[in-house]
Amino acid sequence: MNIGEMKRRLLRDTEKLKSPSRYLNAGYPRYNTLFGRDSLISAWQMLEIDPSIARGTLQTLAKYQGKAVNPKAEEEPGKILHEYRFTIEEQAELPHWDFPYYGSVDSTPLFIILAGKYFERTGDTGFLSDIWDNIVAAFGWIREYGDKDADNYVEYERLNPSGLFHQGWRDGVQDHLRIKPPVAIVEVQGYVFAAYKSLIFVAKNLGKANVSKEASARAVILKKKFNEDFWMEKEKYFALALDGEKRQRDVVTSNPGHLLFAGIVARKKIEPLISRLFQPDLWTLYGIRTHSAEDPDFDPYSYHMGSVWPCDNWIIYKGLQSLGFDLCADQIKEALVRAYIALGKIPEFYTVVNNRIIDLSQMEDALANPLQAWSSAGLLEMIWEN
């Protein structure tokens, strides 16, 4: 299959997921609805191809932004939703949740990040002015509700006992990551730092000096503290999280790769981090695993504990590009192209065992969605200029 044909197929896939409001539904046939994290990341991936998707995503998520404290929905003022099932039938599948459901720790900083990237791409001052109050409210959530103990880290702990236990991108209703809450997950601290930088950029352009000054001060404190508290000196790598007692969850995962685009990593720690991502316990011919093969919890067939996620790899790829590690970025792109050719598609996730790729969307008890927005849009963005 040539690159031109791959582009055509991926464009068709993303078009299939496009809603009337221009945001991309998370996937098909499952998750064919609005997800905060998924829709924001896929809009970022499509920004150079179709910036109207980012505008539609921001506009829709601003409409449903949290207004009050509602534990059943995990809603808080300024928070961006995790998921909205619009029909009564779909909502009945999760009877213990209120919708929109807000159990996501990263949708809110990602909202600010996408707003900044959209503004940088389009210069659309009018639209950014329209959603400025929503951006400020999201900043308020980070300060007040995301960081309840005022330690400069954004943490999560579910408000609804039947809600998601883990609320980062490797989410789930059970404690599969084995971290006692409140959880300061590693990549979210990077997202928050990047959100501060986006806020500074937008605020300066809109003449909001006070907000820019506050975000700048918080960014300086966060970067210094983060590089001290999360760094595992023995591994020369960042821990997955700090738990509720501020102890490191000292396991090697792909999550710290998300820090590269954010700019939070101290200069002397960048190369060790990148080198670790490409060691054999994480790196495969088809991309980086979520979890080290050397860890006792590793399971290549699991949802989040050793499978390969294209969206995860795309965020790492963007960070490598932003720092000038183009050869490493190309390795990831080639790995995902190799996966697409092998499977004839790029599903939600897959696994690699003995250098052989296995399509988990084809298995009898399949967990993987065959079509997922941030997989298709991510690979499309990677090959768009080819």
PyMOL commands that set and color helices and strands:
alter all, ss='L'
color gray80, all
select helices_A, chain A and resi 3-17+36-45+51-63+88-91+107-122+125-130+132-146+186-206+209-229+255-262+267-277+310-322+326-343+373-383
alter helices_A, ss='H'
color red, helices_A
select strands_A, chain A and resi 27-28+34-35+83-84+184-185+231-232+237-238+241-242+248-249+283-284+287-288+351-353+356-358+371-372
alter strands_A, ss='S'
color yellow, strands_A
deselect
rebuild
show_as cartoon
